[in-house]
Amino acid sequence: MTTLTLNLSDEHFLFLKKASARLNIALEELVFLGVKDLVDRNQDDAKEIDETVQDAMKYVLEKNAELYKRLAV
């Protein structure tokens, strides 16, 4: 596991500290769960974006194949 150091404003720190106290969990656990949720939700989005980018690149390469051949000469 990797350790990450965050710089938070006093307001953000206080908010997280109060939230962790309300939930009766450690501040570190609250932050970990928030980051984990963000990453988990965005992994599916990232896969979708990767596929869209690959499709777009394929389209552009196929559409301009003849031009690329002429420019290479």
mmCIF file of the N, C-alpha and C atoms, coordinates in Angstrom:
data_MODEL
# 
_entry.id   MODEL 
# 
loop_
_atom_site.group_PDB 
_atom_site.id 
_atom_site.type_symbol 
_atom_site.label_atom_id 
_atom_site.label_alt_id 
_atom_site.label_comp_id 
_atom_site.label_asym_id 
_atom_site.label_entity_id 
_atom_site.label_seq_id 
_atom_site.pdbx_PDB_ins_code 
_atom_site.Cartn_x 
_atom_site.Cartn_y 
_atom_site.Cartn_z 
_atom_site.occupancy 
_atom_site.B_iso_or_equiv 
_atom_site.pdbx_formal_charge 
_atom_site.auth_seq_id 
_atom_site.auth_comp_id 
_atom_site.auth_asym_id 
_atom_site.auth_atom_id 
_atom_site.pdbx_PDB_model_num 
ATOM 1   N N  . MET A 1 1  ? 0.848   -1.172 0.000   1.00 0.00 ? 1  MET A N  1 
ATOM 2   C CA . MET A 1 1  ? 0.000   0.000  0.000   1.00 0.00 ? 1  MET A CA 1 
ATOM 3   C C  . MET A 1 1  ? 0.894   1.236  0.000   1.00 0.00 ? 1  MET A C  1 
ATOM 4   N N  . THR A 1 2  ? 0.433   2.260  -0.683  1.00 0.00 ? 2  THR A N  1 
ATOM 5   C CA . THR A 1 2  ? 1.170   3.513  -0.793  1.00 0.00 ? 2  THR A CA 1 
ATOM 6   C C  . THR A 1 2  ? 0.595   4.535  0.178   1.00 0.00 ? 2  THR A C  1 
ATOM 7   N N  . THR A 1 3  ? 1.477   5.337  0.742   1.00 0.00 ? 3  THR A N  1 
ATOM 8   C CA . THR A 1 3  ? 1.054   6.407  1.638   1.00 0.00 ? 3  THR A CA 1 
ATOM 9   C C  . THR A 1 3  ? 0.954   7.698  0.839   1.00 0.00 ? 3  THR A C  1 
ATOM 10  N N  . LEU A 1 4  ? -0.095  8.455  1.095   1.00 0.00 ? 4  LEU A N  1 
ATOM 11  C CA . LEU A 1 4  ? -0.329  9.706  0.394   1.00 0.00 ? 4  LEU A CA 1 
ATOM 12  C C  . LEU A 1 4  ? -0.484  10.812 1.428   1.00 0.00 ? 4  LEU A C  1 
ATOM 13  N N  . THR A 1 5  ? 0.172   11.920 1.200   1.00 0.00 ? 5  THR A N  1 
ATOM 14  C CA . THR A 1 5  ? 0.058   13.076 2.085   1.00 0.00 ? 5  THR A CA 1 
ATOM 15  C C  . THR A 1 5  ? -0.769  14.142 1.387   1.00 0.00 ? 5  THR A C  1 
ATOM 16  N N  . LEU A 1 6  ? -1.748  14.687 2.097   1.00 0.00 ? 6  LEU A N  1 
ATOM 17  C CA . LEU A 1 6  ? -2.627  15.700 1.528   1.00 0.00 ? 6  LEU A CA 1 
ATOM 18  C C  . LEU A 1 6  ? -2.449  17.024 2.256   1.00 0.00 ? 6  LEU A C  1 
ATOM 19  N N  . ASN A 1 7  ? -2.522  18.092 1.516   1.00 0.00 ? 7  ASN A N  1 
ATOM 20  C CA . ASN A 1 7  ? -2.574  19.432 2.104   1.00 0.00 ? 7  ASN A CA 1 
ATOM 21  C C  . ASN A 1 7  ? -4.019  19.905 1.989   1.00 0.00 ? 7  ASN A C  1 
ATOM 22  N N  . LEU A 1 8  ? -4.663  20.099 3.121   1.00 0.00 ? 8  LEU A N  1 
ATOM 23  C CA . LEU A 1 8  ? -6.051  20.531 3.153   1.00 0.00 ? 8  LEU A CA 1 
ATOM 24  C C  . LEU A 1 8  ? -6.151  21.888 3.822   1.00 0.00 ? 8  LEU A C  1 
ATOM 25  N N  . SER A 1 9  ? -7.128  22.654 3.396   1.00 0.00 ? 9  SER A N  1 
ATOM 26  C CA . SER A 1 9  ? -7.392  23.899 4.111   1.00 0.00 ? 9  SER A CA 1 
ATOM 27  C C  . SER A 1 9  ? -7.917  23.537 5.498   1.00 0.00 ? 9  SER A C  1 
ATOM 28  N N  . ASP A 1 10 ? -7.809  24.473 6.421   1.00 0.00 ? 10 ASP A N  1 
ATOM 29  C CA . ASP A 1 10 ? -8.325  24.223 7.771   1.00 0.00 ? 10 ASP A CA 1 
ATOM 30  C C  . ASP A 1 10 ? -9.820  23.908 7.731   1.00 0.00 ? 10 ASP A C  1 
ATOM 31  N N  . GLU A 1 11 ? -10.543 24.572 6.844   1.00 0.00 ? 11 GLU A N  1 
ATOM 32  C CA . GLU A 1 11 ? -11.988 24.340 6.732   1.00 0.00 ? 11 GLU A CA 1 
ATOM 33  C C  . GLU A 1 11 ? -12.296 22.919 6.267   1.00 0.00 ? 11 GLU A C  1 
ATOM 34  N N  . HIS A 1 12 ? -11.565 22.449 5.263   1.00 0.00 ? 12 HIS A N  1 
ATOM 35  C CA . HIS A 1 12 ? -11.780 21.089 4.769   1.00 0.00 ? 12 HIS A CA 1 
ATOM 36  C C  . HIS A 1 12 ? -11.408 20.066 5.838   1.00 0.00 ? 12 HIS A C  1 
ATOM 37  N N  . PHE A 1 13 ? -10.302 20.302 6.511   1.00 0.00 ? 13 PHE A N  1 
ATOM 38  C CA . PHE A 1 13 ? -9.883  19.379 7.565   1.00 0.00 ? 13 PHE A CA 1 
ATOM 39  C C  . PHE A 1 13 ? -10.945 19.304 8.664   1.00 0.00 ? 13 PHE A C  1 
ATOM 40  N N  . LEU A 1 14 ? -11.436 20.448 9.089   1.00 0.00 ? 14 LEU A N  1 
ATOM 41  C CA . LEU A 1 14 ? -12.448 20.483 10.145  1.00 0.00 ? 14 LEU A CA 1 
ATOM 42  C C  . LEU A 1 14 ? -13.722 19.763 9.698   1.00 0.00 ? 14 LEU A C  1 
ATOM 43  N N  . PHE A 1 15 ? -14.120 19.985 8.456   1.00 0.00 ? 15 PHE A N  1 
ATOM 44  C CA . PHE A 1 15 ? -15.300 19.308 7.923   1.00 0.00 ? 15 PHE A CA 1 
ATOM 45  C C  . PHE A 1 15 ? -15.126 17.791 7.972   1.00 0.00 ? 15 PHE A C  1 
ATOM 46  N N  . LEU A 1 16 ? -13.968 17.309 7.487   1.00 0.00 ? 16 LEU A N  1 
ATOM 47  C CA . LEU A 1 16 ? -13.710 15.868 7.491   1.00 0.00 ? 16 LEU A CA 1 
ATOM 48  C C  . LEU A 1 16 ? -13.620 15.308 8.904   1.00 0.00 ? 16 LEU A C  1 
ATOM 49  N N  . LYS A 1 17 ? -13.011 16.066 9.781   1.00 0.00 ? 17 LYS A N  1 
ATOM 50  C CA . LYS A 1 17 ? -12.883 15.624 11.173  1.00 0.00 ? 17 LYS A CA 1 
ATOM 51  C C  . LYS A 1 17 ? -14.269 15.473 11.809  1.00 0.00 ? 17 LYS A C  1 
ATOM 52  N N  . LYS A 1 18 ? -15.141 16.457 11.598  1.00 0.00 ? 18 LYS A N  1 
ATOM 53  C CA . LYS A 1 18 ? -16.499 16.386 12.152  1.00 0.00 ? 18 LYS A CA 1 
ATOM 54  C C  . LYS A 1 18 ? -17.286 15.232 11.524  1.00 0.00 ? 18 LYS A C  1 
ATOM 55  N N  . ALA A 1 19 ? -17.137 15.058 10.209  1.00 0.00 ? 19 ALA A N  1 
ATOM 56  C CA . ALA A 1 19 ? -17.847 13.971 9.520   1.00 0.00 ? 19 ALA A CA 1 
ATOM 57  C C  . ALA A 1 19 ? -17.395 12.618 10.037  1.00 0.00 ? 19 ALA A C  1 
ATOM 58  N N  . SER A 1 20 ? -16.109 12.449 10.243  1.00 0.00 ? 20 SER A N  1 
ATOM 59  C CA . SER A 1 20 ? -15.609 11.167 10.752  1.00 0.00 ? 20 SER A CA 1 
ATOM 60  C C  . SER A 1 20 ? -16.100 10.913 12.172  1.00 0.00 ? 20 SER A C  1 
ATOM 61  N N  . ALA A 1 21 ? -16.206 11.968 12.973  1.00 0.00 ? 21 ALA A N  1 
ATOM 62  C CA . ALA A 1 21 ? -16.720 11.812 14.336  1.00 0.00 ? 21 ALA A CA 1 
ATOM 63  C C  . ALA A 1 21 ? -18.199 11.413 14.308  1.00 0.00 ? 21 ALA A C  1 
ATOM 64  N N  . ARG A 1 22 ? -18.979 12.046 13.441  1.00 0.00 ? 22 ARG A N  1 
ATOM 65  C CA . ARG A 1 22 ? -20.400 11.693 13.311  1.00 0.00 ? 22 ARG A CA 1 
ATOM 66  C C  . ARG A 1 22 ? -20.576 10.247 12.886  1.00 0.00 ? 22 ARG A C  1 
ATOM 67  N N  . LEU A 1 23 ? -19.708 9.779  11.988  1.00 0.00 ? 23 LEU A N  1 
ATOM 68  C CA . LEU A 1 23 ? -19.804 8.413  11.474  1.00 0.00 ? 23 LEU A CA 1 
ATOM 69  C C  . LEU A 1 23 ? -19.101 7.399  12.370  1.00 0.00 ? 23 LEU A C  1 
ATOM 70  N N  . ASN A 1 24 ? -18.405 7.924  13.377  1.00 0.00 ? 24 ASN A N  1 
ATOM 71  C CA . ASN A 1 24 ? -17.680 7.083  14.333  1.00 0.00 ? 24 ASN A CA 1 
ATOM 72  C C  . ASN A 1 24 ? -16.620 6.217  13.642  1.00 0.00 ? 24 ASN A C  1 
ATOM 73  N N  . ILE A 1 25 ? -15.889 6.837  12.699  1.00 0.00 ? 25 ILE A N  1 
ATOM 74  C CA . ILE A 1 25 ? -14.770 6.163  12.056  1.00 0.00 ? 25 ILE A CA 1 
ATOM 75  C C  . ILE A 1 25 ? -13.572 7.103  12.066  1.00 0.00 ? 25 ILE A C  1 
ATOM 76  N N  . ALA A 1 26 ? -12.404 6.539  11.900  1.00 0.00 ? 26 ALA A N  1 
ATOM 77  C CA . ALA A 1 26 ? -11.181 7.344  11.880  1.00 0.00 ? 26 ALA A CA 1 
ATOM 78  C C  . ALA A 1 26 ? -11.182 8.274  10.669  1.00 0.00 ? 26 ALA A C  1 
ATOM 79  N N  . LEU A 1 27 ? -10.599 9.436  10.836  1.00 0.00 ? 27 LEU A N  1 
ATOM 80  C CA . LEU A 1 27 ? -10.502 10.410 9.749   1.00 0.00 ? 27 LEU A CA 1 
ATOM 81  C C  . LEU A 1 27 ? -9.826  9.781  8.535   1.00 0.00 ? 27 LEU A C  1 
ATOM 82  N N  . GLU A 1 28 ? -8.767  9.036  8.762   1.00 0.00 ? 28 GLU A N  1 
ATOM 83  C CA . GLU A 1 28 ? -8.050  8.391  7.668   1.00 0.00 ? 28 GLU A CA 1 
ATOM 84  C C  . GLU A 1 28 ? -8.948  7.420  6.908   1.00 0.00 ? 28 GLU A C  1 
ATOM 85  N N  . GLU A 1 29 ? -9.794  6.692  7.638   1.00 0.00 ? 29 GLU A N  1 
ATOM 86  C CA . GLU A 1 29 ? -10.700 5.738  7.017   1.00 0.00 ? 29 GLU A CA 1 
ATOM 87  C C  . GLU A 1 29 ? -11.742 6.467  6.160   1.00 0.00 ? 29 GLU A C  1 
ATOM 88  N N  . LEU A 1 30 ? -12.246 7.578  6.650   1.00 0.00 ? 30 LEU A N  1 
ATOM 89  C CA . LEU A 1 30 ? -13.209 8.363  5.890   1.00 0.00 ? 30 LEU A CA 1 
ATOM 90  C C  . LEU A 1 30 ? -12.601 8.847  4.580   1.00 0.00 ? 30 LEU A C  1 
ATOM 91  N N  . VAL A 1 31 ? -11.405 9.374  4.654   1.00 0.00 ? 31 VAL A N  1 
ATOM 92  C CA . VAL A 1 31 ? -10.732 9.866  3.449   1.00 0.00 ? 31 VAL A CA 1 
ATOM 93  C C  . VAL A 1 31 ? -10.460 8.702  2.496   1.00 0.00 ? 31 VAL A C  1 
ATOM 94  N N  . PHE A 1 32 ? -9.987  7.582  3.035   1.00 0.00 ? 32 PHE A N  1 
ATOM 95  C CA . PHE A 1 32 ? -9.720  6.406  2.206   1.00 0.00 ? 32 PHE A CA 1 
ATOM 96  C C  . PHE A 1 32 ? -10.989 5.955  1.481   1.00 0.00 ? 32 PHE A C  1 
ATOM 97  N N  . LEU A 1 33 ? -12.096 5.870  2.208   1.00 0.00 ? 33 LEU A N  1 
ATOM 98  C CA . LEU A 1 33 ? -13.352 5.423  1.604   1.00 0.00 ? 33 LEU A CA 1 
ATOM 99  C C  . LEU A 1 33 ? -13.828 6.382  0.513   1.00 0.00 ? 33 LEU A C  1 
ATOM 100 N N  . GLY A 1 34 ? -13.644 7.685  0.753   1.00 0.00 ? 34 GLY A N  1 
ATOM 101 C CA . GLY A 1 34 ? -14.030 8.670  -0.257  1.00 0.00 ? 34 GLY A CA 1 
ATOM 102 C C  . GLY A 1 34 ? -13.204 8.538  -1.524  1.00 0.00 ? 34 GLY A C  1 
ATOM 103 N N  . VAL A 1 35 ? -11.908 8.376  -1.369  1.00 0.00 ? 35 VAL A N  1 
ATOM 104 C CA . VAL A 1 35 ? -11.028 8.227  -2.528  1.00 0.00 ? 35 VAL A CA 1 
ATOM 105 C C  . VAL A 1 35 ? -11.334 6.916  -3.248  1.00 0.00 ? 35 VAL A C  1 
ATOM 106 N N  . LYS A 1 36 ? -11.524 5.853  -2.487  1.00 0.00 ? 36 LYS A N  1 
ATOM 107 C CA . LYS A 1 36 ? -11.833 4.546  -3.071  1.00 0.00 ? 36 LYS A CA 1 
ATOM 108 C C  . LYS A 1 36 ? -13.122 4.611  -3.886  1.00 0.00 ? 36 LYS A C  1 
ATOM 109 N N  . ASP A 1 37 ? -14.140 5.246  -3.340  1.00 0.00 ? 37 ASP A N  1 
ATOM 110 C CA . ASP A 1 37 ? -15.410 5.384  -4.060  1.00 0.00 ? 37 ASP A CA 1 
ATOM 111 C C  . ASP A 1 37 ? -15.218 6.157  -5.359  1.00 0.00 ? 37 ASP A C  1 
ATOM 112 N N  . LEU A 1 38 ? -14.469 7.240  -5.304  1.00 0.00 ? 38 LEU A N  1 
ATOM 113 C CA . LEU A 1 38 ? -14.207 8.045  -6.492  1.00 0.00 ? 38 LEU A CA 1 
ATOM 114 C C  . LEU A 1 38 ? -13.495 7.230  -7.562  1.00 0.00 ? 38 LEU A C  1 
ATOM 115 N N  . VAL A 1 39 ? -12.476 6.496  -7.163  1.00 0.00 ? 39 VAL A N  1 
ATOM 116 C CA . VAL A 1 39 ? -11.712 5.681  -8.112  1.00 0.00 ? 39 VAL A CA 1 
ATOM 117 C C  . VAL A 1 39 ? -12.583 4.573  -8.690  1.00 0.00 ? 39 VAL A C  1 
ATOM 118 N N  . ASP A 1 40 ? -13.320 3.883  -7.832  1.00 0.00 ? 40 ASP A N  1 
ATOM 119 C CA . ASP A 1 40 ? -14.173 2.785  -8.300  1.00 0.00 ? 40 ASP A CA 1 
ATOM 120 C C  . ASP A 1 40 ? -15.202 3.274  -9.312  1.00 0.00 ? 40 ASP A C  1 
ATOM 121 N N  . ARG A 1 41 ? -15.835 4.396  -9.024  1.00 0.00 ? 41 ARG A N  1 
ATOM 122 C CA . ARG A 1 41 ? -16.857 4.922  -9.937  1.00 0.00 ? 41 ARG A CA 1 
ATOM 123 C C  . ARG A 1 41 ? -16.262 5.368  -11.260 1.00 0.00 ? 41 ARG A C  1 
ATOM 124 N N  . ASN A 1 42 ? -15.033 5.887  -11.224 1.00 0.00 ? 42 ASN A N  1 
ATOM 125 C CA . ASN A 1 42 ? -14.440 6.436  -12.436 1.00 0.00 ? 42 ASN A CA 1 
ATOM 126 C C  . ASN A 1 42 ? -13.711 5.416  -13.284 1.00 0.00 ? 42 ASN A C  1 
ATOM 127 N N  . GLN A 1 43 ? -13.444 4.228  -12.753 1.00 0.00 ? 43 GLN A N  1 
ATOM 128 C CA . GLN A 1 43 ? -12.785 3.204  -13.567 1.00 0.00 ? 43 GLN A CA 1 
ATOM 129 C C  . GLN A 1 43 ? -13.658 2.808  -14.752 1.00 0.00 ? 43 GLN A C  1 
ATOM 130 N N  . ASP A 1 44 ? -14.949 2.645  -14.524 1.00 0.00 ? 44 ASP A N  1 
ATOM 131 C CA . ASP A 1 44 ? -15.854 2.310  -15.618 1.00 0.00 ? 44 ASP A CA 1 
ATOM 132 C C  . ASP A 1 44 ? -15.914 3.444  -16.636 1.00 0.00 ? 44 ASP A C  1 
ATOM 133 N N  . ASP A 1 45 ? -15.964 4.684  -16.146 1.00 0.00 ? 45 ASP A N  1 
ATOM 134 C CA . ASP A 1 45 ? -15.980 5.838  -17.041 1.00 0.00 ? 45 ASP A CA 1 
ATOM 135 C C  . ASP A 1 45 ? -14.702 5.906  -17.868 1.00 0.00 ? 45 ASP A C  1 
ATOM 136 N N  . ALA A 1 46 ? -13.562 5.598  -17.243 1.00 0.00 ? 46 ALA A N  1 
ATOM 137 C CA . ALA A 1 46 ? -12.272 5.655  -17.937 1.00 0.00 ? 46 ALA A CA 1 
ATOM 138 C C  . ALA A 1 46 ? -12.234 4.622  -19.058 1.00 0.00 ? 46 ALA A C  1 
ATOM 139 N N  . LYS A 1 47 ? -12.764 3.430  -18.819 1.00 0.00 ? 47 LYS A N  1 
ATOM 140 C CA . LYS A 1 47 ? -12.798 2.397  -19.856 1.00 0.00 ? 47 LYS A CA 1 
ATOM 141 C C  . LYS A 1 47 ? -13.638 2.866  -21.031 1.00 0.00 ? 47 LYS A C  1 
ATOM 142 N N  . GLU A 1 48 ? -14.763 3.490  -20.723 1.00 0.00 ? 48 GLU A N  1 
ATOM 143 C CA . GLU A 1 48 ? -15.654 3.993  -21.774 1.00 0.00 ? 48 GLU A CA 1 
ATOM 144 C C  . GLU A 1 48 ? -14.962 5.098  -22.580 1.00 0.00 ? 48 GLU A C  1 
ATOM 145 N N  . ILE A 1 49 ? -14.261 5.986  -21.897 1.00 0.00 ? 49 ILE A N  1 
ATOM 146 C CA . ILE A 1 49 ? -13.538 7.074  -22.565 1.00 0.00 ? 49 ILE A CA 1 
ATOM 147 C C  . ILE A 1 49 ? -12.428 6.502  -23.435 1.00 0.00 ? 49 ILE A C  1 
ATOM 148 N N  . ASP A 1 50 ? -11.687 5.511  -22.920 1.00 0.00 ? 50 ASP A N  1 
ATOM 149 C CA . ASP A 1 50 ? -10.614 4.890  -23.700 1.00 0.00 ? 50 ASP A CA 1 
ATOM 150 C C  . ASP A 1 50 ? -11.159 4.297  -25.001 1.00 0.00 ? 50 ASP A C  1 
ATOM 151 N N  . GLU A 1 51 ? -12.287 3.605  -24.909 1.00 0.00 ? 51 GLU A N  1 
ATOM 152 C CA . GLU A 1 51 ? -12.889 3.012  -26.098 1.00 0.00 ? 51 GLU A CA 1 
ATOM 153 C C  . GLU A 1 51 ? -13.325 4.087  -27.089 1.00 0.00 ? 51 GLU A C  1 
ATOM 154 N N  . THR A 1 52 ? -13.877 5.173  -26.585 1.00 0.00 ? 52 THR A N  1 
ATOM 155 C CA . THR A 1 52 ? -14.318 6.264  -27.453 1.00 0.00 ? 52 THR A CA 1 
ATOM 156 C C  . THR A 1 52 ? -13.125 6.912  -28.152 1.00 0.00 ? 52 THR A C  1 
ATOM 157 N N  . VAL A 1 53 ? -12.046 7.126  -27.422 1.00 0.00 ? 53 VAL A N  1 
ATOM 158 C CA . VAL A 1 53 ? -10.839 7.729  -28.000 1.00 0.00 ? 53 VAL A CA 1 
ATOM 159 C C  . VAL A 1 53 ? -10.249 6.800  -29.050 1.00 0.00 ? 53 VAL A C  1 
ATOM 160 N N  . GLN A 1 54 ? -10.188 5.511  -28.757 1.00 0.00 ? 54 GLN A N  1 
ATOM 161 C CA . GLN A 1 54 ? -9.649  4.559  -29.726 1.00 0.00 ? 54 GLN A CA 1 
ATOM 162 C C  . GLN A 1 54 ? -10.501 4.520  -30.990 1.00 0.00 ? 54 GLN A C  1 
ATOM 163 N N  . ASP A 1 55 ? -11.822 4.539  -30.830 1.00 0.00 ? 55 ASP A N  1 
ATOM 164 C CA . ASP A 1 55 ? -12.710 4.565  -31.995 1.00 0.00 ? 55 ASP A CA 1 
ATOM 165 C C  . ASP A 1 55 ? -12.480 5.820  -32.828 1.00 0.00 ? 55 ASP A C  1 
ATOM 166 N N  . ALA A 1 56 ? -12.324 6.959  -32.170 1.00 0.00 ? 56 ALA A N  1 
ATOM 167 C CA . ALA A 1 56 ? -12.098 8.218  -32.880 1.00 0.00 ? 56 ALA A CA 1 
ATOM 168 C C  . ALA A 1 56 ? -10.761 8.194  -33.622 1.00 0.00 ? 56 ALA A C  1 
ATOM 169 N N  . MET A 1 57 ? -9.711  7.680  -32.962 1.00 0.00 ? 57 MET A N  1 
ATOM 170 C CA . MET A 1 57 ? -8.401  7.596  -33.620 1.00 0.00 ? 57 MET A CA 1 
ATOM 171 C C  . MET A 1 57 ? -8.459  6.681  -34.837 1.00 0.00 ? 57 MET A C  1 
ATOM 172 N N  . LYS A 1 58 ? -9.128  5.556  -34.696 1.00 0.00 ? 58 LYS A N  1 
ATOM 173 C CA . LYS A 1 58 ? -9.268  4.610  -35.810 1.00 0.00 ? 58 LYS A CA 1 
ATOM 174 C C  . LYS A 1 58 ? -9.996  5.272  -36.977 1.00 0.00 ? 58 LYS A C  1 
ATOM 175 N N  . TYR A 1 59 ? -11.058 5.980  -36.673 1.00 0.00 ? 59 TYR A N  1 
ATOM 176 C CA . TYR A 1 59 ? -11.829 6.673  -37.706 1.00 0.00 ? 59 TYR A CA 1 
ATOM 177 C C  . TYR A 1 59 ? -10.962 7.692  -38.446 1.00 0.00 ? 59 TYR A C  1 
ATOM 178 N N  . VAL A 1 60 ? -10.224 8.517  -37.691 1.00 0.00 ? 60 VAL A N  1 
ATOM 179 C CA . VAL A 1 60 ? -9.396  9.551  -38.305 1.00 0.00 ? 60 VAL A CA 1 
ATOM 180 C C  . VAL A 1 60 ? -8.289  8.923  -39.145 1.00 0.00 ? 60 VAL A C  1 
ATOM 181 N N  . LEU A 1 61 ? -7.657  7.871  -38.632 1.00 0.00 ? 61 LEU A N  1 
ATOM 182 C CA . LEU A 1 61 ? -6.584  7.217  -39.388 1.00 0.00 ? 61 LEU A CA 1 
ATOM 183 C C  . LEU A 1 61 ? -7.113  6.604  -40.678 1.00 0.00 ? 61 LEU A C  1 
ATOM 184 N N  . GLU A 1 62 ? -8.261  5.945  -40.606 1.00 0.00 ? 62 GLU A N  1 
ATOM 185 C CA . GLU A 1 62 ? -8.838  5.334  -41.808 1.00 0.00 ? 62 GLU A CA 1 
ATOM 186 C C  . GLU A 1 62 ? -9.291  6.402  -42.808 1.00 0.00 ? 62 GLU A C  1 
ATOM 187 N N  . LYS A 1 63 ? -9.909  7.453  -42.293 1.00 0.00 ? 63 LYS A N  1 
ATOM 188 C CA . LYS A 1 63 ? -10.420 8.517  -43.158 1.00 0.00 ? 63 LYS A CA 1 
ATOM 189 C C  . LYS A 1 63 ? -9.284  9.226  -43.894 1.00 0.00 ? 63 LYS A C  1 
ATOM 190 N N  . ASN A 1 64 ? -8.150  9.396  -43.219 1.00 0.00 ? 64 ASN A N  1 
ATOM 191 C CA . ASN A 1 64 ? -7.047  10.159 -43.795 1.00 0.00 ? 64 ASN A CA 1 
ATOM 192 C C  . ASN A 1 64 ? -5.894  9.279  -44.274 1.00 0.00 ? 64 ASN A C  1 
ATOM 193 N N  . ALA A 1 65 ? -6.122  8.001  -44.434 1.00 0.00 ? 65 ALA A N  1 
ATOM 194 C CA . ALA A 1 65 ? -5.049  7.064  -44.814 1.00 0.00 ? 65 ALA A CA 1 
ATOM 195 C C  . ALA A 1 65 ? -4.370  7.496  -46.109 1.00 0.00 ? 65 ALA A C  1 
ATOM 196 N N  . GLU A 1 66 ? -5.155  7.866  -47.112 1.00 0.00 ? 66 GLU A N  1 
ATOM 197 C CA . GLU A 1 66 ? -4.592  8.259  -48.400 1.00 0.00 ? 66 GLU A CA 1 
ATOM 198 C C  . GLU A 1 66 ? -3.734  9.524  -48.253 1.00 0.00 ? 66 GLU A C  1 
ATOM 199 N N  . LEU A 1 67 ? -4.224  10.473 -47.495 1.00 0.00 ? 67 LEU A N  1 
ATOM 200 C CA . LEU A 1 67 ? -3.448  11.706 -47.262 1.00 0.00 ? 67 LEU A CA 1 
ATOM 201 C C  . LEU A 1 67 ? -2.122  11.396 -46.568 1.00 0.00 ? 67 LEU A C  1 
ATOM 202 N N  . TYR A 1 68 ? -2.162  10.528 -45.561 1.00 0.00 ? 68 TYR A N  1 
ATOM 203 C CA . TYR A 1 68 ? -0.927  10.160 -44.853 1.00 0.00 ? 68 TYR A CA 1 
ATOM 204 C C  . TYR A 1 68 ? 0.058   9.494  -45.774 1.00 0.00 ? 68 TYR A C  1 
ATOM 205 N N  . LYS A 1 69 ? -0.433  8.660  -46.705 1.00 0.00 ? 69 LYS A N  1 
ATOM 206 C CA . LYS A 1 69 ? 0.462   7.995  -47.663 1.00 0.00 ? 69 LYS A CA 1 
ATOM 207 C C  . LYS A 1 69 ? 1.145   9.035  -48.548 1.00 0.00 ? 69 LYS A C  1 
ATOM 208 N N  . ARG A 1 70 ? 0.375   10.015 -49.030 1.00 0.00 ? 70 ARG A N  1 
ATOM 209 C CA . ARG A 1 70 ? 0.931   11.051 -49.898 1.00 0.00 ? 70 ARG A CA 1 
ATOM 210 C C  . ARG A 1 70 ? 1.952   11.917 -49.149 1.00 0.00 ? 70 ARG A C  1 
ATOM 211 N N  . LEU A 1 71 ? 1.673   12.211 -47.903 1.00 0.00 ? 71 LEU A N  1 
ATOM 212 C CA . LEU A 1 71 ? 2.595   13.041 -47.114 1.00 0.00 ? 71 LEU A CA 1 
ATOM 213 C C  . LEU A 1 71 ? 3.881   12.299 -46.778 1.00 0.00 ? 71 LEU A C  1 
ATOM 214 N N  . ALA A 1 72 ? 3.829   10.987 -46.721 1.00 0.00 ? 72 ALA A N  1 
ATOM 215 C CA . ALA A 1 72 ? 4.998   10.188 -46.354 1.00 0.00 ? 72 ALA A CA 1 
ATOM 216 C C  . ALA A 1 72 ? 6.009   10.114 -47.499 1.00 0.00 ? 72 ALA A C  1 
ATOM 217 N N  . VAL A 1 73 ? 5.570   10.407 -48.715 1.00 0.00 ? 73 VAL A N  1 
ATOM 218 C CA . VAL A 1 73 ? 6.456   10.305 -49.889 1.00 0.00 ? 73 VAL A CA 1 
ATOM 219 C C  . VAL A 1 73 ? 7.360   11.490 -50.013 1.00 0.00 ? 73 VAL A C  1 
# 
